[in-house]
């Protein structure tokens, strides 16, 4: 059923129920329950309408006003976050896997909000799903914040990590991805800082906190917190509710990861939305879920 038809159907049902109520056929409590169900369904339809498909592999979803979740499946779905802040500022946390996909996001951003946006970017780690699109950002003069450790790890381990990931891309169905990943050219962030010194940026009237809770999925995994929105981008240190395994951990530390999660909870006690590196956003319960997955994984390894 098309959305417009469904809306007409819901509208007709609502009018019918209201008429029945006026006739005394439906108790008020039941009527209110039906109305709330209708409103919930309409909200779901509105969310679907805010899904933008830039390509078969790249989509943008508005998770709340001016907050856009970017998901690039190349081939593994990975999240970036785009925030439209006080004019003319925008913040991009992590990039899609490739400069091409990142360029598509920037083009869409310009089409939607005009060419005058002042964009700032943050890399939360040295893996390709954190900074694979940096080339496109640098070509457009966009400053990219990242830690000195991220730049160091990119030099020291970037090629080796890509070789290991490429082993997961065997088979003809993955030839497209393997071709891109072979001899991939990385570009470092150009606004470097000491990872142990928490950073506070202010864009317009919006404060942004860049925090290092300790070793996790990688030794350089940062998180980004926006106090005004109570929104925490946890990146790959946070696992989605659909995930029951830690994933690729050869560049991280499973045991320290659990301690870092405790540090994270203690640092941002009022977080409302938590965004993982892969999968759907959720509540701070995702931090507890990640702890459980790691505990179970550590027990299996004993």
C-alpha positions as CSV (number, residue, x, y, z in Angstrom):
1,X,0.0,0.0,0.0
2,X,1.5,3.4,-1.0
3,X,2.1,5.9,1.8
4,X,-0.5,8.4,0.6
5,X,-3.1,5.7,0.4
6,X,-2.2,4.5,3.8
7,X,-2.5,8.0,5.2
8,X,-6.0,8.3,3.7
9,X,-6.9,5.0,5.1
10,X,-5.7,6.0,8.6
11,X,-7.4,9.4,8.3
12,X,-10.7,7.6,7.4
13,X,-10.3,5.2,10.3
14,X,-9.6,8.0,12.7
15,X,-12.8,9.8,11.6
16,X,-14.8,6.6,11.9
17,X,-13.5,5.9,15.4
18,X,-14.3,9.5,16.4
19,X,-17.8,9.3,15.1
20,X,-18.3,6.0,16.9
21,X,-17.0,7.6,20.1
22,X,-19.4,10.4,19.7
23,X,-22.1,7.9,19.5
24,X,-20.9,6.3,22.7
25,X,-19.7,3.1,21.0
26,X,-16.1,3.3,22.1
27,X,-14.7,4.1,25.6
28,X,-12.5,7.2,25.6
29,X,-9.4,5.2,26.8
30,X,-9.7,2.8,23.8
31,X,-10.1,5.7,21.4
32,X,-6.9,7.4,22.7
33,X,-5.0,4.1,22.4
34,X,-6.1,3.9,18.7
35,X,-5.1,7.5,18.1
36,X,-1.7,7.0,19.6
37,X,-1.2,3.9,17.4
38,X,-2.2,5.9,14.3
39,X,0.3,8.7,15.3
40,X,3.0,6.1,15.8
41,X,2.4,4.7,12.3
42,X,2.5,8.2,10.8
43,X,5.9,8.8,12.6
44,X,7.2,5.6,11.1
45,X,6.2,6.7,7.6
46,X,7.8,10.1,8.1
47,X,11.1,8.4,9.1
48,X,10.9,6.3,5.9
49,X,10.5,9.4,3.9
50,X,13.7,10.9,5.4
51,X,15.8,8.0,4.0
52,X,17.9,9.2,1.1
53,X,19.5,6.6,-1.2
54,X,22.6,8.1,-2.9
55,X,23.6,4.8,-4.4
56,X,22.8,1.1,-3.9
57,X,25.6,1.1,-1.2
58,X,25.2,4.6,0.3
59,X,22.3,5.9,2.2
60,X,21.5,8.8,4.5
61,X,18.9,8.7,7.3
62,X,17.7,11.6,9.4
63,X,17.6,10.1,12.9
64,X,16.4,13.3,14.4
65,X,16.3,16.9,13.3
66,X,19.5,18.0,11.6
67,X,21.2,14.7,12.6
68,X,22.0,12.3,9.7
69,X,23.3,8.8,9.9
70,X,25.3,7.9,6.9
71,X,25.7,4.2,6.2
72,X,28.1,3.0,3.5
73,X,28.0,-0.8,2.8
74,X,31.3,-1.5,1.1
75,X,30.7,-4.4,1.6
76,X,30.2,-4.2,5.4
77,X,27.7,-1.5,6.5
78,X,29.6,1.2,8.5
79,X,28.3,4.5,10.0
80,X,29.3,8.1,9.8
81,X,27.4,11.0,11.4
82,X,26.6,14.3,9.8
83,X,25.2,17.1,12.0
84,X,23.9,20.4,10.6
85,X,24.6,22.9,13.3
86,X,24.1,26.6,13.7
87,X,24.4,28.3,10.3
88,X,26.8,28.0,8.6
89,X,28.4,25.0,10.4
90,X,28.3,21.3,9.8
91,X,30.1,18.4,11.4
92,X,31.1,15.1,9.8
93,X,32.2,12.3,12.2
94,X,34.1,9.6,10.3
95,X,33.8,9.1,6.5
96,X,32.4,6.5,4.2
97,X,34.9,3.9,3.1
98,X,36.0,5.7,-0.1
99,X,36.7,9.2,-1.4
100,X,34.0,8.6,-4.1
101,X,31.3,7.9,-1.6
102,X,32.4,10.7,0.6
103,X,32.2,13.0,-2.4
104,X,28.6,11.9,-3.0
105,X,27.8,12.9,0.5
106,X,29.4,16.3,0.1
107,X,27.6,16.9,-3.1
108,X,24.3,16.0,-1.5
109,X,25.1,18.3,1.4
110,X,25.7,21.2,-0.9
111,X,22.5,20.5,-2.9
112,X,20.4,20.4,0.3
113,X,21.9,23.2,2.3
114,X,23.8,25.4,-0.2
115,X,27.5,25.9,-0.9
116,X,28.2,28.2,2.0
117,X,28.4,25.5,4.7
118,X,31.6,25.5,6.9
119,X,32.3,21.8,7.3
120,X,34.5,20.3,10.0
121,X,35.4,16.6,10.1
122,X,36.7,14.2,12.8
123,X,38.3,10.8,12.4
124,X,37.8,8.5,15.3
125,X,40.4,5.9,14.3
126,X,42.8,4.7,11.6
127,X,40.7,2.1,9.9
128,X,39.3,2.6,6.4
129,X,35.7,2.9,7.8
130,X,36.9,5.9,9.8
131,X,38.9,7.9,7.3
132,X,38.8,6.2,3.9
133,X,37.2,9.3,2.4
134,X,39.7,11.8,3.7
135,X,41.0,12.5,0.3
136,X,37.7,14.0,-0.8
137,X,37.6,16.2,2.3
138,X,41.1,17.5,1.9
139,X,40.5,18.2,-1.8
140,X,37.7,20.6,-0.7
141,X,39.7,22.2,2.0
142,X,37.8,20.6,4.9
143,X,39.8,20.4,8.2
144,X,40.0,16.9,9.7
145,X,40.6,16.5,13.4
146,X,42.3,13.3,14.5
147,X,44.9,12.0,17.0
148,X,48.6,11.8,16.5
149,X,48.3,8.1,17.3
150,X,45.9,7.7,14.4
151,X,48.4,9.2,12.0
152,X,51.1,7.0,13.5
153,X,49.1,3.8,13.2
154,X,48.1,4.6,9.7
155,X,51.8,4.8,8.8
156,X,52.7,1.7,10.8
157,X,49.7,-0.6,10.4
158,X,47.4,0.7,7.7
159,X,48.7,-1.5,4.8
160,X,48.9,-4.6,7.0
161,X,45.4,-4.1,8.3
162,X,44.1,-3.7,4.7
163,X,45.8,-6.9,3.7
164,X,44.0,-8.8,6.5
165,X,40.6,-7.3,5.6
166,X,41.2,-8.2,2.0
167,X,41.3,-11.9,3.0
168,X,37.6,-11.6,3.9
169,X,36.8,-10.5,0.3
170,X,37.5,-13.7,-1.5
171,X,34.9,-14.7,-4.1
172,X,33.7,-13.2,-7.4
173,X,30.9,-11.3,-5.6
174,X,33.6,-9.3,-3.8
175,X,35.9,-8.5,-6.7
176,X,34.6,-4.9,-6.9
177,X,35.6,-4.3,-3.3
178,X,38.9,-6.1,-3.4
179,X,39.9,-4.0,-6.4
180,X,39.4,-0.8,-4.5
181,X,41.0,-2.1,-1.3
182,X,44.2,-3.3,-3.1
183,X,46.8,-0.5,-2.8
184,X,44.3,1.9,-1.3
185,X,45.8,5.4,-0.7
186,X,45.2,6.7,2.8
187,X,45.2,10.4,3.8
188,X,45.8,11.4,7.4
189,X,43.8,14.0,9.3
190,X,45.4,17.4,9.2
191,X,44.5,18.8,12.6
192,X,46.4,16.5,14.9
193,X,46.3,16.4,18.7
194,X,47.6,14.3,21.6
195,X,45.1,11.5,22.1
196,X,45.3,11.8,25.9
197,X,44.3,15.4,25.9
198,X,40.5,15.8,25.6
199,X,39.5,18.2,22.8
200,X,36.7,20.7,22.9
201,X,35.6,22.3,19.7
202,X,33.0,25.0,19.4
203,X,31.2,25.4,16.0
204,X,28.8,28.3,16.2
205,X,27.2,27.8,19.6
206,X,27.6,24.0,19.6
207,X,30.2,22.4,21.8
208,X,31.8,19.1,20.6
209,X,33.9,16.9,22.9
210,X,36.5,14.5,21.5
211,X,37.4,12.0,24.1
212,X,39.7,9.0,24.4
213,X,38.4,6.4,26.9
214,X,41.3,4.0,26.4
215,X,42.2,1.1,24.1
216,X,39.2,-0.7,22.6
217,X,38.5,-2.0,19.1
218,X,41.7,-0.2,18.2
219,X,44.3,1.5,20.3
220,X,43.3,4.9,18.9
221,X,39.4,4.7,19.0
222,X,38.0,8.1,19.9
223,X,34.4,9.0,20.8
224,X,32.7,12.3,20.0
225,X,30.0,13.8,22.3
226,X,27.6,16.6,21.6
227,X,26.3,17.8,25.0
228,X,23.6,20.0,23.5
229,X,22.0,16.9,21.8
230,X,23.2,14.4,24.4
231,X,24.4,12.4,21.5
232,X,27.4,10.1,21.7
233,X,29.2,8.8,18.6
234,X,31.0,5.7,20.0
235,X,32.2,4.4,16.6
236,X,33.6,0.9,16.6
237,X,34.1,0.7,20.3
238,X,30.3,0.3,20.6
239,X,28.5,-2.7,19.2
240,X,25.0,-2.6,18.0
241,X,22.2,-4.6,19.6
242,X,22.2,-6.9,16.5
243,X,25.9,-7.8,17.1
244,X,27.0,-10.6,19.4
245,X,30.7,-10.7,18.4
246,X,33.5,-8.1,18.8
247,X,34.3,-8.2,15.1
248,X,37.9,-7.5,13.8
249,X,40.0,-7.1,16.9
250,X,43.6,-7.7,15.7
251,X,44.3,-4.0,16.1
252,X,42.8,-3.7,19.6
253,X,42.7,-5.1,23.1
254,X,39.7,-7.0,24.3
255,X,40.6,-6.8,28.0
256,X,41.3,-3.1,28.1
257,X,38.2,-2.5,26.0
258,X,36.0,-3.5,28.9
259,X,37.8,-1.0,31.2
260,X,37.5,1.7,28.6
261,X,33.7,1.2,28.4
262,X,33.5,1.8,32.2
263,X,35.5,5.0,31.6
264,X,33.1,6.0,28.9
265,X,30.0,5.5,31.1
266,X,31.6,7.5,33.9
267,X,32.6,10.4,31.5
268,X,29.2,10.8,29.7
269,X,26.5,10.0,32.2
270,X,23.7,11.9,30.5
271,X,24.0,10.5,27.0
272,X,20.6,9.9,25.3
273,X,21.5,8.5,21.9
274,X,24.5,6.2,21.3
275,X,25.7,5.5,17.7
276,X,27.8,2.4,17.1
277,X,30.3,2.1,14.2
278,X,28.1,-0.5,12.6
279,X,24.4,-1.1,13.0
280,X,21.5,0.9,14.4
281,X,21.7,3.7,17.0
282,X,20.3,3.1,20.4
283,X,20.2,4.1,24.0
284,X,23.2,4.0,26.5
285,X,22.2,0.3,26.9
286,X,24.4,-0.3,23.9
287,X,27.4,0.3,26.2
288,X,26.1,-2.4,28.5
289,X,25.4,-4.7,25.6
290,X,29.0,-4.2,24.3
291,X,30.3,-5.1,27.8
292,X,28.4,-8.3,27.8
293,X,29.6,-9.3,24.3
294,X,33.2,-8.7,25.4
295,X,32.8,-10.6,28.6
296,X,31.3,-13.6,26.8
297,X,34.1,-13.4,24.2
298,X,36.8,-13.3,26.9
299,X,35.3,-16.3,28.6
300,X,35.3,-18.3,25.4
301,X,39.0,-17.4,25.0
302,X,40.0,-18.6,28.4
